[in-house]
Structure formats: C-alpha cells, structure tokens
Amino acid sequence: MAHINEDFLKLPGAYLFSEIAQKVKAFKDEHPEADVISLGIGDVTQPLVPAVVEALHKATDELANGATFRGYGPERGYDFLRKAIVENDFQARGIKIDEDEVFVNDGAKSDTGNFQELLSKDVRIAVTDPIYPVYIDSNVMGGRTGVLSSNGHWSNVIYMPCCAENGFVPELPHSREKIDVIYLCYPNNPTGTTLSRKELQKWVHYALEHDALIFYDAAYEAYIQNDDIPHSIYEIEGAKRVAVEFHSFSKTAGFTGVRCGYTVVPKTVMAITKKGDRITLNPLWNRRQSTKFNGTSYLSQRAAEAIYTPEGKQQIRQTIDYYMENARRMREALTGIGFEIYGGTDAPYLWVRTPKGTTSWGFFDEMLHKAQVVCTPGVGFGPAGEGYVRLTAFGQHEATKQALERIKSQIAK
C-alpha cells in the first residue's frame, strides 16, 4: 500500500474558513428562519463592472468563432495582459519590471501557497502573527514547520507578533535567528493595518544583509489611500534582488468567481544550492508552472485586461470606494459603541478587539447567536490573534447597515 505524506496529517483540524462555514450551517439548520449576515469571509458582493463584462462577452464571441478561437494559452499568461500589468502597476509608479518577470495565475492564494515548492525542506520561515493561514499551512504540507506546540506555534517557524502594543509593526528578527524566507502581507490580512515606506525599507535592508527572501503579498494594494504606503515592495530600492510579489484581482475587481491574479518573480531574485551555487528563481518558477499549471483562461485574462482601460480604472475605483465607505461606517459605528478598532482605512478589513474576558471563538458565537452576524475569529490567524475578530467591508451597504444595527442592539460591550 502507498505511504501517505504524513506532513498533511500535521495540519490542525479544518481550514479556518471551512470551520466557520460548518458552524454557520449548523446554526442555520437549527434556526432556518434566521437572516444571517456575513461580515466574516472576505468574498465580494458587488457585480463585475461594465468594462469587464463587455470584455467577457467579446472574448466569449471570439471563442465561438473558428477564426478567432483559442485553445491552450501560455503558462506565463498572454502578452496583452502582462503588458498591461507592467505598464499600469509598475511603470506608472516608476518601477522597471520586465514582462517575462510576470506570471499570470488563477488567484494569489494559489501562488502564495505553491511558491514554497521551489525551496528545500530545511529553510526556515518567519511570519507575522496573526497571519493568513495559507502561508503556514502550505509550509506544513512542505514539511518545514516542525512540531505544533500547545501555544499554537510551530517549532521551526519564527513568529513576529503584530499587536496594538507595537502598533501592528513587526519587529526585525534577532540576529541570532537564522531566517531564510519572510512572509509579509500589506495592506495586511487580517488586521487591515499597513507598513509605511520607512518600515518596509527596513525589511528590504534586512533581507539584503542576511541573504533572505521576502514573499510579499500585495493583494489589497488597490485599497491604499495614504501616499506614504507603498503599493509594491519594488518601490523600495534593492527589493528586486530579494522579493517575490503576489497580486490578485479578486478583491480589486471582484474576480473571486472569475479567478485571475499574477506573481512577479524578478530575474535578480536567487536562492542557493547545497553546493553554494546561486540559482535564479524566475526560470525555476516558469518550469514549475509549465509542468503543474495549465494557465489562466483566456476569458479571465481578457477580463483582467479590461480593468486597465480608462473606463475600467474608473469603474473599479467606484467599486473600491463603495467597500471603503462600508469600512468607514463600520469604524464609526463600532468605535461609537466602545469597541477598539484597527485597520479599515487603507484596507477592507477591520481588526476588532473582543470584550474583556471573551475569546475570539466565544465572541464569534455571541455575534452569530445573538446578532446573527458572522465574523472571523482572530485566533484562527495565529496565537497573537486571540482576543480579536476580523470584519470585512465587502458586504452590500444595506446588509452592512443592518449588521451594525444588530451589533449595537444585541452585543454588550
């Protein structure tokens, strides 16, 4: 009989959002009359903008015509989309990125989870705490996290707490701690907080000095309002030598059902062999994608291209403003009834401290059973998330308004 990869057996319980879905389903089964409003899982609610819909229809018509039909596409992505990405997301900000350094994917989650496959099992990773679960779980599957302790920490992972006491700014690791890979996500999921240009510069300098890699998740950069907050790590000098950057159209353009994003792998980013040879990661990632990824659909890529048109940019900005208005209302309402709120100004997430003495899951249950509102327990993002819950601004205005009214009337602070 085949032996199982026992690293998968180390994964604790269900995936966070699967566990939430099970709890909500059980509540609805017990209370079928309940009108549950979700401010938890970060799915979008606004429809695709007209420029994207028009592009999808046009691309569908192309596929229905023998003269314009397309089959398998290039694993890196079509030239038309990679060109639009380079010109609008990087050249427009004074950043030089080559088109062959851009890899189109089916959403940032896939690549943030898969990129660790290029690295050996003995590399040591550092993560902010709390953290998006995929970063940790994918490395558990890869066999490099060690043993899970009773305090929720993996023995071979360096944790960098981000909490109110340090302004949600992670501290640089101690010089005695060997770190090979650093995971950063800004604007941050789940806390909704950001790093200034000065703070991000520290991390790039650290990676250069210690010969480390940075995996930088910029999935929410379109929500940044403050000019001092970088949209890309490549705005920082030297970052193209140490950083791989992940982007998503899921929350930017409502592509959670369309599925499209991209990863930037500069040809100057390298890792080392056991013999000490330095290897460029760009061709290795291309080889991995050519083998294990069939490419993003032509329809999705034409849809993504449309968000870079003048009409698309304007329409996407209106959608982002819609969600950020939700965030503003949520911050104002919850602060007004005494909750301690972080985030929600440059990101679509709010990080809410639970009432004193109430755990994250305890407050989740209270919100669900009393107010019929779904939140995400902070502890699901790591030990430092205990005592917080995450709320998202991706709901419809009316539903968000109703949820806030229920919290005001049903949840004691």
C-alpha positions in Angstrom: 0.0 0.0 0.0 1.2 3.5 -0.8 2.5 5.5 2.2 0.8 8.9 2.8 2.6 12.2 3.0 2.4 12.4 6.8 3.1 16.2 6.8 -0.5 16.6 5.8 -1.5 14.8 9.0 0.1 17.6 11.0 -2.5 20.2 9.8 -4.7 21.1 12.7 -8.4 20.4 12.2 -10.2 22.0 9.3 -9.2 25.0 7.3 -10.3 28.2 9.2 -13.0 29.3 6.7 -14.3 25.7 6.3 -14.7 25.5 10.1 -16.6 28.8 10.1 -18.8 27.6 7.2 -19.7 24.5 9.2 -20.6 26.4 12.3 -22.8 28.8 10.3 -24.5 25.9 8.5 -25.2 24.2 11.8 -26.8 27.5 13.1 -28.9 27.9 10.0 -30.1 24.3 10.2 -31.2 24.9 13.8 -32.6 28.3 13.1 -33.9 28.2 9.5 -35.8 31.5 9.9 -32.6 33.3 10.8 -31.3 36.0 8.4 -27.6 35.6 8.8 -25.4 38.5 7.6 -21.7 37.7 6.9 -19.0 40.2 7.8 -16.6 37.3 8.0 -15.2 35.5 4.9 -13.9 38.1 2.5 -16.0 37.4 -0.5 -17.2 40.4 -2.6 -20.8 41.3 -3.2 -20.7 44.0 -6.0 -21.1 42.8 -9.6 -18.4 42.9 -12.2 -18.0 46.4 -13.7 -19.3 47.0 -17.2 -15.9 47.2 -18.8 -15.1 43.7 -17.5 -18.5 42.3 -18.6 -18.1 43.7 -22.0 -14.6 42.1 -22.3 -16.0 38.8 -21.2 -18.8 38.9 -23.8 -16.3 39.9 -26.5 -13.9 37.1 -25.6 -16.8 34.5 -25.5 -17.7 35.6 -29.0 -14.1 35.1 -30.1 -14.1 31.5 -28.7 -17.4 30.8 -30.6 -15.8 31.7 -33.9 -13.4 29.3 -35.6 -11.3 32.1 -37.0 -10.7 33.6 -33.5 -10.9 30.5 -31.3 -8.1 29.9 -28.9 -7.1 26.7 -27.1 -4.3 26.3 -24.6 -2.7 29.6 -23.6 0.9 30.4 -22.5 1.6 29.3 -18.9 3.0 32.7 -18.0 -0.1 34.4 -19.3 -1.0 36.2 -22.6 1.3 39.0 -23.7 -1.6 41.5 -23.8 -2.3 41.1 -20.1 1.3 41.0 -18.9 2.0 44.2 -20.9 -1.0 45.9 -19.3 0.2 44.8 -15.8 3.7 46.1 -16.4 2.6 49.4 -17.8 -0.1 50.2 -15.2 1.0 48.6 -12.0 4.8 49.2 -12.3 6.0 51.6 -15.0 3.3 54.1 -13.9 5.0 54.1 -10.4 8.5 54.4 -11.8 9.3 50.7 -11.3 11.0 48.7 -14.1 9.6 45.2 -14.4 10.0 43.1 -17.5 7.1 41.3 -19.0 8.8 37.9 -18.6 9.0 38.5 -14.9 5.2 38.5 -14.6 3.3 35.2 -14.2 -0.5 35.3 -14.6 -2.3 32.9 -12.3 -5.8 31.9 -11.1 -5.6 34.0 -8.0 -2.9 34.9 -5.4 -3.8 32.2 -3.0 -2.5 29.5 -5.4 0.9 31.0 -5.9 1.4 32.1 -2.3 0.8 28.5 -1.3 2.7 26.9 -4.2 5.9 29.1 -4.4 7.4 27.4 -1.4 7.8 24.2 -3.6 10.9 25.8 -5.1 12.6 25.7 -1.7 14.3 22.9 0.3 12.6 21.4 3.4 15.3 22.8 5.7 14.7 26.5 5.0 13.3 28.4 8.0 10.4 30.8 7.5 9.4 33.9 9.5 5.8 35.1 9.6 3.9 37.9 11.1 1.4 36.8 13.8 -1.5 36.9 13.1 -1.1 35.7 9.5 -3.1 34.5 6.5 -3.4 30.7 7.2 -2.2 29.6 3.7 1.4 30.8 4.3 1.7 28.4 7.3 -0.4 25.5 6.1 1.4 25.3 2.7 4.8 25.1 4.6 3.3 22.4 6.9 2.5 20.4 3.8 6.0 21.0 2.6 7.5 19.5 5.7 9.4 22.5 7.0 7.5 23.8 10.0 8.5 21.3 12.7 6.1 20.4 15.5 3.0 22.2 16.6 3.2 23.2 20.3 0.5 23.7 22.8 0.7 27.5 22.4 -0.2 27.3 18.7 3.4 27.9 17.4 5.3 25.6 15.1 8.7 24.8 16.4 10.6 25.7 13.2 8.8 28.9 12.4 9.8 32.4 13.6 6.8 34.4 14.7 6.8 38.2 14.7 3.8 39.4 16.8 1.8 42.3 15.4 -0.5 43.7 18.1 -1.8 47.0 19.5 1.2 47.2 21.8 3.7 47.5 18.9 1.4 49.4 16.6 1.0 46.2 14.5 4.5 46.8 13.1 6.6 43.5 13.2 10.0 43.7 14.8 13.0 42.6 12.8 14.2 39.1 13.9 17.1 38.8 16.3 20.4 38.5 14.6 21.0 35.1 16.2 17.9 33.7 14.5 18.6 32.1 11.1 15.8 33.1 8.7 15.6 32.2 5.0 12.1 33.3 4.0 10.0 36.2 5.3 6.3 36.4 4.6 4.8 39.9 4.6 1.3 40.9 3.6 0.4 44.6 3.3 -2.1 46.0 3.5 -2.5 43.2 6.0 -4.9 40.4 6.0 -6.3 40.0 8.7 -5.5 43.2 10.7 -6.2 45.7 7.9 -3.0 47.6 9.0 -0.2 48.8 6.8 3.6 49.4 6.7 5.0 52.8 5.9 7.7 53.2 3.3 10.3 53.6 6.0 9.2 50.4 7.8 9.2 48.4 4.6 12.6 49.7 3.8 13.9 48.1 7.0 12.7 44.7 5.8 14.4 45.0 2.4 17.6 46.1 4.1 17.3 43.1 6.5 16.8 40.6 3.6 19.7 42.1 1.7 22.0 41.9 4.7 21.0 38.4 5.7 20.6 36.9 2.3 16.9 36.2 2.9 13.9 36.0 0.6 10.7 38.1 1.1 7.4 36.7 -0.2 5.3 39.9 -0.4 1.5 39.6 -0.7 0.1 42.8 -2.2 -3.4 41.5 -2.8 -5.0 44.6 -1.3 -2.8 47.4 -2.6 -5.7 48.9 -4.6 -7.3 49.9 -1.3 -4.4 52.1 -0.1 -5.5 55.7 0.5 -2.3 57.1 2.1 0.5 58.3 -0.2 3.2 57.1 2.2 2.2 53.5 1.9 3.9 51.6 -0.9 1.7 49.8 -3.4 4.6 47.4 -4.3 7.7 46.3 -2.5 9.6 47.2 -5.6 9.1 50.8 -4.8 11.9 50.1 -2.3 15.5 50.2 -3.6 17.0 46.8 -3.7 13.8 44.8 -3.4 14.1 43.3 -6.9 17.1 41.3 -5.5 15.2 39.7 -2.6 11.4 39.8 -3.1 8.7 37.9 -5.0 5.4 39.8 -5.1 1.9 38.3 -5.3 -1.1 40.2 -6.7 -4.8 39.4 -7.0 -7.8 40.8 -9.0 -10.2 39.0 -6.6 -10.9 41.9 -4.3 -9.6 44.7 -6.6 -12.1 43.8 -9.4 -14.5 41.3 -7.9 -12.8 38.3 -9.5 -13.5 35.9 -6.8 -15.6 33.9 -9.3 -13.6 34.8 -12.4 -10.2 33.8 -10.9 -7.2 35.8 -12.0 -4.1 37.3 -10.4 -0.3 37.4 -11.0 3.1 36.9 -9.4 6.2 38.9 -10.1 9.5 37.0 -10.0 12.4 39.3 -10.9 15.2 37.6 -12.6 17.6 39.0 -10.0 15.9 37.0 -7.1 18.0 34.0 -6.3 18.3 31.0 -3.9 21.3 28.8 -3.2 22.1 25.1 -3.8 23.7 22.8 -1.2 27.0 23.3 -3.1 26.7 27.1 -2.8 25.7 27.9 -6.3 23.2 30.8 -6.7 20.2 29.9 -8.8 17.7 32.4 -10.4 14.2 31.6 -9.3 12.4 33.0 -12.4 13.2 30.1 -14.8 12.5 27.6 -12.0 9.1 29.0 -11.4 8.5 29.0 -15.1 9.4 25.3 -15.2 7.2 24.6 -12.3 4.2 26.4 -13.9 4.8 24.7 -17.2 4.6 21.3 -15.6 1.8 21.8 -13.0 -0.3 24.7 -14.2 -2.5 24.8 -17.3 -2.6 28.6 -17.5 -5.4 31.0 -16.7 -8.4 31.0 -19.0 -8.5 33.4 -22.0 -11.8 34.7 -20.8 -10.3 35.6 -17.4 -7.3 37.3 -18.9 -9.3 39.4 -21.3 -11.5 40.4 -18.3 -8.4 41.4 -16.3 -7.0 43.4 -19.2 -10.2 45.5 -19.2 -9.7 46.8 -15.7 -6.6 48.7 -17.0 -8.6 50.6 -19.6 -9.6 54.2 -18.7 -13.2 53.1 -18.3 -12.2 50.0 -16.3 -10.0 52.0 -13.9 -12.8 54.5 -13.2 -15.4 51.7 -12.6 -13.0 49.7 -10.4 -12.3 52.8 -8.3 -16.0 53.3 -7.8 -16.3 49.7 -6.5 -13.4 50.1 -4.2 -14.8 53.3 -2.9 -18.1 51.5 -2.2 -16.4 49.0 0.0 -14.3 51.6 1.7 -17.4 53.5 2.6 -18.6 50.4 4.3 -15.3 50.3 6.2 -15.7 53.9 7.3 -19.3 53.3 8.5 -18.2 50.2 10.4 -15.3 52.0 12.1 -17.5 54.9 13.1 -20.4 52.8 14.4 -18.3 50.3 16.3 -16.0 52.9 17.8 -19.1 54.8 18.8 -20.3 51.9 21.0 -16.9 51.4 22.6 -15.1 48.8 20.5 -11.4 49.1 19.9 -10.9 49.1 16.1 -7.8 48.8 14.0 -7.4 48.8 10.2 -10.2 49.8 7.8 -8.6 53.0 6.5 -6.2 51.6 3.9 -7.7 48.1 3.7 -11.1 46.5 3.5 -10.6 44.7 6.8 -11.2 45.8 10.4 -9.5 44.2 13.4 -11.8 44.4 16.4 -10.7 43.7 20.0 -13.2 41.4 21.7 -14.8 42.5 25.0 -12.6 41.8 28.0 -12.6 38.2 29.0 -14.1 37.0 25.8 -12.1 34.7 23.5 -12.2 35.1 19.7 -14.3 32.0 19.2 -16.5 33.0 22.2 -17.2 36.3 20.5 -17.8 34.6 17.2 -20.5 32.5 18.9 -22.0 35.6 20.6 -22.2 37.5 17.3 -23.7 34.6 15.5 -26.3 33.6 18.1 -27.3 37.0 19.4 -26.9 39.3 16.3 -26.9 36.7 13.5 -23.8 38.3 12.2 -20.7 36.3 11.1 -17.2 37.4 11.9 -13.8 35.7 11.7 -12.1 34.6 15.0 -8.7 36.2 15.2 -7.1 33.2 16.8 -7.7 31.4 13.5 -4.9 33.6 12.0 -2.4 32.7 14.8 -1.9 32.9 18.5 -1.5 36.7 18.5 -5.0 36.9 17.0 -6.6 35.7 20.2 -8.8 38.4 21.7 -9.7 39.8 18.2 -12.1 39.2 15.4 -11.8 40.2 11.7 -14.7 42.0 10.0 -14.8 42.7 6.2 -16.2 45.6 4.4 -17.2 43.6 1.3 -20.9 43.5 2.1 -23.7 45.5 0.5 -24.4 48.8 2.1 -27.9 47.8 3.4 -26.7 44.5 4.8 -23.8 46.1 6.5 -26.1 48.8 8.0 -28.4 46.0 9.3 -25.5 44.1 10.8 -24.2 47.2 12.6 -27.7 47.9 14.0 -27.9 44.4 15.3 -24.5 44.6 16.9 -25.4 47.9 18.6 -28.6 46.4 20.0 -27.6 42.8 20.7 -24.0 42.8 21.7 -22.9 44.1 25.0 -19.6 45.9 25.1 
